[in-house]
Amino acid sequence: MALHKLRRFVGTIAALLDEAPPEPALVDRGLAALRELVREDDWLPDAYAAPSPERYRQYLLYADARERFSVVSFVWGPGQRTPIHNHTVWGLIGVLRGAEYSQPYARDASGALRENGAERLIERAQVEAVSPAIGDIHRVRNAYDDRVSVSIHVYGANIGAVRRSIWQADGTPRTFVSGYSNDALPNLWDLSKDTTVS
Ligand code: FE2
C-alpha cells in the first residue's frame, strides 16, 4: 500500500494553506494536487474503501491539527446517493474508483432551491470543487448501480464536525453534522514501512 502518497498529499495541502492564497488559487492548486493523488489507485487501505449496504460511508483519512482541512474517502455502494446538502467551506472532490454524478442546486429569487444546470459526471481520476463562492449545494450519487465507487474529498475544515444543511425533497432544510464512519485513522507516519524513505 503506497500510503506515502497520502502523506505527501496532506503535506502539500498544509504547505498550500500556510501560504494562505486567495480561494481561487487555493482551489486551483489543491485540485492539481488532488488530481495527482487520484491518478493512481494503489494507496487507499481497504478498510477505508469498504461500502455499507445501508448508506454511503465517509471515512476520515486525515485531519489537520488546527482543523484547517480534512481528507475523507467517500464510499458509494451500488446506487447510493446523498441528500441535497451544502458544505459551508471549500471542498475538492477527486474520483479514485468508479464514477459519480453531482447535481448542483442554487436558490432562486424567492429563496427556493432549484437545479442549477445539468447533472455532471465525474469519472475516475477527474476532480471538481465546491465552495460558497462557486456553488456549495449539490446532491451526489454513485454513477453505477452494480459496483462501488470511491472518491477522495478535501475540505477547508474538520468537515465531520461542521454544522451544515441538508434539504428534504419538499425543500425543507435541516441542520446536520455528518460525523465520520470510522474510529481509527490510517497510520501515515510509520516511516520504517515506507520503501520510499531510506
Ligand atoms: Fe458534497
Boltz pocket constraint, residues with backbone or C-beta under 6 A from the ligand:
constraints:
  - pocket:
      binder: B
      contacts: [[A, 85], [A, 86], [A, 87], [A, 138], [A, 140]]
      max_distance: 6.0
